[in-house]
Amino acid sequence: MLARGPQLDSAGIGASGRLPHLDALKTVLTVAVIIAHAAMTYGAVGTWIYEEDVLSGVLGAALGALIVGGAPFTLGLFFLIAGMLTTRSLLRVGPGRFLRSRVVRLGIPVVVYALVVWPALHWVIDLVVEDGPRSPIASYRDQFAGSAWQHLGTGPMWFVAILLIATAGWCLWRMARPDPWSRAAPTVIWRAVATMSLATFVIRLQFPIDSAQFLDLHVWLWPQAFVLFVVGALGAEQGWLFVIPVDMRRRLRLSLVIAGATLGAFVVFSDGVDRFAGGWHWQAAGFAAFEGVWSIGVSLLVLDWARRHVPRMSFVMSQIARASYGAFVAQGPVLVAIALALRSAGLPGDVDFVVLATLGVVVSFMVGLGLPTSVNRRVRPRTLRRRR
C-alpha cells in the first residue's frame, strides 16, 4: 500500500473527499467533447460515425478552429486528472482492488460499444440514410465477415480504452514499486515535455495524425495520454499539483508563448500542412515538440486556474459532475438518434448544429444519471464499511 501523504489534506477537498475543481473540469471537458462531435456531424473538421456537410462556411471554420485548437491539450487534461484521481484511489483502496474496479467500470463499456453499440449504430444509419439491409442480424454478420472485424470501432470509447491501458500499467507499476518517487516539480515537467515530444515524433512515423487503427485506438495520441497520466499521478503523490507555485505558472506561460510563436513561424515557412501529421519531416518534429510543451503547459495552467476559481459545488452540480462519465458513454447513440430525427425537420444546417449540440449535452447527461451504479460509482475504501 502506498504511504498516505500530506497532499491529501490540501485545501479544496470537499467534505465528501472529492475535489470540486476536478469534477468541474471533467464535466466541462465532457460537454466540449459532445459539442465537438455534434459539430463533426454537420461538417466540421474531424471524423464521426454520421456526417452531413451542411454547416455554413463561417460557423464551420470557427468550429474547426476550436476543435483543432483544443485537440493538443483536451485529451491530455483528461488524462492529467485521471492520473491525479488514480493516486488518490490507490491510497484509499490499494492498486489491486482499484485495478479490478477499473476493469469493470472501463473495460465492460468498451467491449459493449465495440461489439454491440457501434455495429448497431452503423445498421441504423444504413437503414435510415442509405436504405441498407433491414435485418440487424444480416448487418451485424456483414460487419464481422471475413477480415471486416479488423475495422471494428469503439466510437468515442477509444479514449476509455486508452485510459484503461494507462491505469492498468500504473497500477501494476505501483504493485511492483509501492514507494512514491520524490522528484521536484520542474524536473517532472521538463522530462515529461521531452519524453512526450520525442515519443510523439517516433510514434507518428508509423501512425500519422488522424490515421486509422484497430478499435480506433488513436495510437498517434498515446504519448500525450500516457505522459500526462504519469504527470498527474506523480504530481498527486508529491502534492505540487494541488497548489502549483507562482514561479512555475510564469514559466509555463512563457513557454506557451514561445511555443505558439514558433509554431506560427513553422506554418508560415512550410509549404503545406500535411507534413505536420507525421513522418521524417522537420514540420512533424516541430509540431511534436510544440505539442509536448502545449499539452502539458495548458493542462497544468487550466488545472491551477480551476483550483483557484471553482467554488464548492451544490448538490445538483455534484450529481451532474458524477454523471459526466455516463454522459460520455451515452453520447454516441444520443447524438446519432437526434441527428437522424432532425433529417426530416428541414432546418438550416447551422440551426441543426445548435439543436443537436444542446439536446446532445442535455440528453447525454440525463442518460448518464440513469446508467447503472457501476458506471458512476466511486470505489469506496474498506474503512467506510465500519459503522461509527
C-alpha positions as CSV (number, residue, x, y, z in Angstrom):
1,M,0.0,0.0,0.0
2,L,1.2,3.5,-0.8
3,A,2.0,5.7,2.1
4,R,-0.5,8.5,2.8
5,G,1.0,11.9,2.0
6,P,0.0,15.3,3.4
7,Q,-1.2,16.4,0.0
8,L,-4.5,14.6,0.5
9,D,-5.4,17.2,3.2
10,S,-4.8,20.1,0.8
11,A,-7.3,22.9,0.7
12,G,-10.1,22.4,-1.7
13,I,-11.1,18.8,-0.9
14,G,-14.8,18.7,-0.3
15,A,-16.5,17.1,2.7
16,S,-17.1,14.0,0.6
17,G,-13.4,13.7,-0.2
18,R,-14.0,15.0,-3.7
19,L,-12.1,17.8,-5.4
20,P,-14.7,20.3,-6.8
21,H,-12.4,21.8,-9.4
22,L,-11.6,18.3,-10.9
23,D,-15.3,17.5,-11.0
24,A,-16.0,20.8,-12.8
25,L,-13.2,20.2,-15.3
26,K,-14.3,16.7,-16.1
27,T,-17.9,18.0,-16.7
28,V,-16.7,20.9,-18.9
29,L,-14.5,18.6,-20.9
30,T,-17.3,16.1,-21.4
31,V,-19.6,18.8,-22.6
32,A,-16.9,20.1,-25.0
33,V,-16.4,16.6,-26.5
34,I,-20.1,16.2,-27.1
35,I,-20.4,19.6,-28.8
36,A,-17.3,18.7,-30.9
37,H,-18.9,15.5,-32.1
38,A,-22.1,17.4,-32.9
39,A,-20.0,19.8,-35.0
40,M,-18.3,16.9,-36.8
41,T,-21.8,15.5,-37.5
42,Y,-22.5,18.6,-39.7
43,G,-19.2,19.0,-41.4
44,A,-16.6,20.5,-39.0
45,V,-13.1,19.1,-39.1
46,G,-12.8,15.6,-37.7
47,T,-14.3,12.2,-38.2
48,W,-17.6,10.9,-36.8
49,I,-19.9,7.9,-37.5
50,Y,-22.6,10.0,-39.1
51,E,-21.8,13.2,-41.1
52,E,-23.6,15.7,-43.2
53,D,-21.8,18.6,-44.8
54,V,-24.4,21.4,-44.1
55,L,-22.6,23.9,-41.8
56,S,-22.1,27.4,-43.2
57,G,-18.6,28.4,-44.1
58,V,-18.2,30.8,-41.2
59,L,-19.6,28.6,-38.5
60,G,-17.8,25.5,-39.9
61,A,-14.5,27.4,-39.9
62,A,-15.0,28.7,-36.4
63,L,-15.9,25.3,-35.0
64,G,-13.0,23.7,-36.9
65,A,-10.6,26.2,-35.3
66,L,-11.9,25.4,-31.8
67,I,-11.6,21.7,-32.4
68,V,-8.0,22.0,-33.8
69,G,-7.0,24.4,-31.0
70,G,-8.4,22.1,-28.3
71,A,-7.1,18.8,-29.6
72,P,-3.5,19.3,-28.5
73,F,-4.5,19.5,-24.8
74,T,-8.0,18.3,-24.2
75,L,-7.1,14.6,-24.2
76,G,-4.0,15.4,-22.0
77,L,-6.0,17.3,-19.5
78,F,-8.5,14.4,-19.2
79,F,-5.5,12.1,-18.5
80,L,-3.8,14.5,-16.1
81,I,-7.0,14.5,-14.0
82,A,-7.3,10.7,-14.3
83,G,-3.7,10.3,-13.0
84,M,-4.4,12.5,-10.0
85,L,-7.6,10.6,-9.1
86,T,-5.8,7.3,-9.6
87,T,-3.2,8.2,-7.0
88,R,-5.9,9.2,-4.5
89,S,-7.8,6.0,-5.1
90,L,-4.7,3.8,-4.8
91,L,-4.0,5.5,-1.4
92,R,-7.5,4.6,-0.3
93,V,-8.0,1.0,-1.6
94,G,-4.7,-0.2,-2.9
95,P,-3.7,-0.9,-6.5
96,G,-5.1,-4.5,-6.8
97,R,-8.7,-3.6,-5.8
98,F,-8.6,-0.4,-7.7
99,L,-7.5,-2.1,-10.9
100,R,-10.3,-4.7,-10.6
101,S,-12.8,-1.8,-10.3
102,R,-11.4,-0.1,-13.4
103,V,-11.6,-3.2,-15.5
104,V,-15.3,-3.4,-14.7
105,R,-16.0,0.4,-15.0
106,L,-13.9,1.0,-18.1
107,G,-13.5,-2.4,-19.8
108,I,-17.1,-3.5,-19.9
109,P,-18.4,-0.3,-21.7
110,V,-15.6,-0.5,-24.2
111,V,-16.4,-4.2,-25.1
112,V,-20.1,-3.5,-25.3
113,Y,-19.5,-0.4,-27.5
114,A,-17.3,-2.4,-29.9
115,L,-19.4,-5.5,-30.2
116,V,-23.0,-4.1,-29.8
117,V,-23.4,-0.3,-29.8
118,W,-21.2,0.8,-32.7
119,P,-22.3,-2.0,-35.1
120,A,-25.9,-1.3,-34.2
121,L,-25.5,2.4,-35.0
122,H,-24.0,1.6,-38.3
123,W,-27.0,-0.6,-39.1
124,V,-29.4,2.2,-38.1
125,I,-27.6,4.8,-40.2
126,D,-27.6,2.5,-43.2
127,L,-31.3,1.8,-42.7
128,V,-32.4,5.5,-42.4
129,V,-29.9,7.2,-44.7
130,E,-28.9,4.7,-47.3
131,D,-31.8,2.2,-47.2
132,G,-29.4,-0.5,-46.2
133,P,-30.1,-4.0,-45.0
134,R,-33.3,-4.2,-42.9
135,S,-32.1,-7.2,-40.9
136,P,-29.9,-6.2,-38.0
137,I,-28.6,-9.8,-37.9
138,A,-27.5,-9.6,-41.5
139,S,-25.9,-6.2,-41.0
140,Y,-24.1,-7.5,-37.9
141,R,-22.9,-10.5,-39.9
142,D,-21.6,-8.3,-42.7
143,Q,-19.6,-6.1,-40.3
144,F,-17.8,-9.2,-38.9
145,A,-17.5,-11.3,-42.0
146,G,-14.0,-12.2,-43.3
147,S,-11.5,-9.5,-42.3
148,A,-14.2,-6.9,-41.6
149,W,-13.6,-7.4,-37.9
150,Q,-10.3,-5.7,-38.3
151,H,-12.2,-2.5,-38.8
152,L,-14.1,-2.9,-35.5
153,G,-14.6,0.5,-33.9
154,T,-15.2,1.8,-30.4
155,G,-16.5,5.3,-31.3
156,P,-15.8,7.8,-28.5
157,M,-14.8,4.9,-26.2
158,W,-11.3,4.8,-27.7
159,F,-10.5,7.3,-25.0
160,V,-11.7,4.9,-22.3
161,A,-9.8,2.0,-23.8
162,I,-6.5,4.1,-23.7
163,L,-7.4,5.2,-20.1
164,L,-7.8,1.5,-19.1
165,I,-4.3,0.7,-20.6
166,A,-2.7,3.6,-18.7
167,T,-4.5,2.8,-15.4
168,A,-3.5,-0.9,-15.6
169,G,0.1,0.0,-16.4
170,W,0.3,2.4,-13.4
171,C,-1.4,0.0,-11.0
172,L,1.0,-2.8,-12.0
173,W,3.9,-0.5,-11.6
174,R,2.8,0.6,-8.2
175,M,2.2,-3.0,-7.1
176,A,5.9,-3.7,-8.1
177,R,7.2,-0.4,-6.8
178,P,4.9,0.8,-4.0
179,D,7.2,3.6,-2.7
180,P,6.3,7.0,-4.3
181,W,9.0,8.8,-6.2
182,S,10.5,12.0,-4.9
183,R,11.1,14.4,-7.8
184,A,11.0,18.2,-8.0
185,A,8.1,19.6,-10.0
186,P,10.2,21.3,-12.7
187,T,12.2,18.1,-13.2
188,V,9.0,16.1,-13.7
189,I,7.5,18.7,-16.1
190,W,10.6,19.2,-18.4
191,R,11.3,15.5,-18.5
192,A,7.7,14.9,-19.4
193,V,7.9,17.5,-22.2
194,A,11.0,16.0,-23.7
195,T,9.6,12.4,-23.4
196,M,6.3,13.4,-25.0
197,S,7.9,15.3,-27.8
198,L,10.3,12.6,-28.8
199,A,7.8,9.7,-28.4
200,T,5.2,11.6,-30.4
201,F,7.5,12.1,-33.3
202,V,8.6,8.5,-33.3
203,I,5.0,7.1,-33.0
204,R,3.8,9.3,-35.9
205,L,6.4,7.9,-38.2
206,Q,4.2,4.9,-38.3
207,F,0.8,6.3,-37.2
208,P,0.3,9.8,-38.5
209,I,-2.4,12.2,-37.1
210,D,-5.9,11.0,-37.8
211,S,-4.8,7.7,-39.2
212,A,-7.0,4.6,-38.6
213,Q,-6.1,1.7,-36.2
214,F,-7.9,-1.3,-34.9
215,L,-10.6,-0.3,-32.5
216,D,-10.0,3.4,-33.4
217,L,-7.3,3.4,-30.7
218,H,-5.7,6.7,-31.9
219,V,-2.2,5.4,-31.3
220,W,-0.8,8.8,-32.6
221,L,-2.1,10.3,-29.3
222,W,-0.8,7.8,-26.9
223,P,2.4,9.7,-25.9
224,Q,0.2,12.7,-24.8
225,A,-2.2,10.5,-22.9
226,F,0.3,8.3,-21.1
227,V,2.8,11.1,-20.2
228,L,0.2,13.3,-18.8
229,F,-1.4,10.4,-16.9
230,V,2.0,9.8,-15.2
231,V,2.5,13.6,-14.6
232,G,-0.9,13.6,-12.8
233,A,-0.1,10.5,-10.8
234,L,3.3,11.8,-9.7
235,G,2.1,15.3,-9.1
236,A,-0.7,14.0,-6.8
237,E,1.8,11.7,-4.9
238,Q,4.1,14.7,-4.2
239,G,1.4,17.3,-3.7
240,W,2.5,20.0,-6.0
241,L,-0.4,19.5,-8.5
242,F,-2.8,20.6,-5.8
243,V,-1.1,24.0,-5.4
244,I,1.1,24.9,-8.4
245,P,3.8,27.5,-7.4
246,V,3.6,31.0,-8.8
247,D,7.0,30.9,-10.4
248,M,6.1,27.6,-12.2
249,R,3.0,29.3,-13.6
250,R,5.1,32.1,-15.0
251,R,7.5,29.7,-16.7
252,L,4.6,27.7,-18.2
253,R,3.0,30.9,-19.6
254,L,6.3,32.0,-21.1
255,S,6.8,28.5,-22.6
256,L,3.4,28.6,-24.2
257,V,4.0,32.0,-25.8
258,I,7.3,30.8,-27.3
259,A,5.8,27.5,-28.5
260,G,2.9,29.3,-30.1
261,A,5.1,31.8,-31.9
262,T,7.4,29.1,-33.1
263,L,4.5,27.0,-34.4
264,G,3.2,30.1,-36.2
265,A,6.6,30.6,-37.9
266,F,6.7,26.9,-38.9
267,V,3.3,27.2,-40.5
268,V,4.3,30.4,-42.4
269,F,7.5,28.9,-43.8
270,S,6.1,25.4,-44.5
271,D,4.9,24.6,-48.0
272,G,1.8,22.7,-46.7
273,V,0.2,21.2,-43.6
274,D,0.3,17.6,-44.5
275,R,3.8,17.1,-43.3
276,F,2.9,18.2,-39.8
277,A,0.9,14.9,-39.4
278,G,3.9,12.7,-39.2
279,G,6.9,11.3,-41.0
280,W,10.6,12.2,-41.5
281,H,9.8,15.9,-41.9
282,W,11.0,18.9,-39.9
283,Q,7.4,20.1,-39.7
284,A,6.4,16.8,-37.9
285,A,9.3,17.1,-35.5
286,G,8.4,20.8,-34.8
287,F,4.8,20.0,-34.2
288,A,5.6,17.1,-31.9
289,A,7.8,19.5,-29.8
290,F,5.0,22.1,-29.8
291,E,2.5,19.5,-28.7
292,G,4.8,18.4,-25.8
293,V,5.0,22.0,-24.5
294,W,1.4,23.0,-25.3
295,S,-0.5,20.0,-24.0
296,I,1.4,19.9,-20.7
297,G,1.6,23.7,-20.2
298,V,-2.1,24.4,-21.0
299,S,-3.3,21.4,-18.9
300,L,-1.4,22.5,-15.8
301,L,-2.4,26.1,-16.1
302,V,-6.1,25.2,-16.7
303,L,-5.9,22.8,-13.7
304,D,-4.4,25.6,-11.5
305,W,-6.9,28.2,-12.7
306,A,-9.8,25.8,-11.8
307,R,-8.4,25.1,-8.4
308,R,-8.2,28.8,-7.6
309,H,-11.6,29.9,-9.1
310,V,-14.1,27.0,-9.0
311,P,-16.2,27.2,-5.8
312,R,-17.5,24.2,-3.9
313,M,-20.4,22.5,-5.8
314,S,-24.0,22.4,-4.9
315,F,-25.7,19.1,-4.6
316,V,-27.3,19.4,-8.0
317,M,-24.0,20.3,-9.7
318,S,-22.1,17.5,-7.9
319,Q,-24.7,15.0,-9.2
320,I,-24.2,16.3,-12.7
321,A,-20.5,16.0,-12.3
322,R,-20.8,12.4,-11.2
323,A,-22.8,11.7,-14.4
324,S,-20.1,13.0,-16.7
325,Y,-18.6,9.6,-17.4
326,G,-22.1,8.2,-18.1
327,A,-22.8,11.1,-20.4
328,F,-19.5,10.4,-22.2
329,V,-20.6,6.7,-22.7
330,A,-24.1,7.6,-23.8
331,Q,-23.2,10.4,-26.3
332,G,-22.8,8.2,-29.4
333,P,-26.3,6.7,-29.6
334,V,-27.8,10.0,-28.3
335,L,-26.2,12.2,-31.0
336,V,-26.9,9.8,-33.8
337,A,-30.6,9.4,-32.7
338,I,-31.1,13.2,-32.6
339,A,-29.3,13.8,-35.8
340,L,-31.3,11.2,-37.7
341,A,-34.5,12.7,-36.2
342,L,-33.5,16.2,-37.4
343,R,-33.2,15.0,-41.0
344,S,-36.9,15.4,-41.6
345,A,-37.1,18.8,-39.8
346,G,-35.8,20.8,-42.7
347,L,-33.9,23.2,-40.6
348,P,-30.8,25.2,-41.8
349,G,-27.6,23.4,-41.1
350,D,-26.4,25.9,-38.5
351,V,-29.6,25.5,-36.6
352,D,-29.3,21.8,-36.8
353,F,-26.0,22.0,-35.1
354,V,-27.3,24.2,-32.3
355,V,-30.2,21.9,-31.7
356,L,-28.0,18.8,-31.8
357,A,-25.3,20.2,-29.5
358,T,-27.9,21.4,-27.0
359,L,-30.0,18.3,-26.9
360,G,-27.0,16.1,-27.2
361,V,-25.5,17.5,-24.0
362,V,-28.7,17.6,-22.0
363,V,-29.9,14.1,-23.0
364,S,-26.5,12.5,-22.6
365,F,-26.2,13.8,-19.1
366,M,-29.8,12.7,-18.4
367,V,-28.9,9.2,-19.6
368,G,-25.7,9.3,-17.7
369,L,-27.6,9.9,-14.4
370,G,-29.7,6.9,-15.1
371,L,-27.0,4.4,-16.0
372,P,-26.2,1.5,-13.6
373,T,-24.3,2.5,-10.5
374,S,-21.2,0.6,-11.6
375,V,-20.7,3.3,-14.2
376,N,-21.0,6.3,-11.9
377,R,-19.9,4.9,-8.6
378,R,-16.6,5.6,-6.9
379,V,-14.6,2.8,-5.3
380,R,-15.0,3.0,-1.6
381,P,-12.3,2.2,0.9
382,R,-12.7,-0.7,3.2
383,T,-12.8,1.6,6.2
384,L,-16.2,3.0,5.1
385,R,-17.8,-0.3,5.8
386,R,-17.4,0.1,9.5
387,R,-20.3,1.8,11.4
388,R,-19.3,4.5,13.7
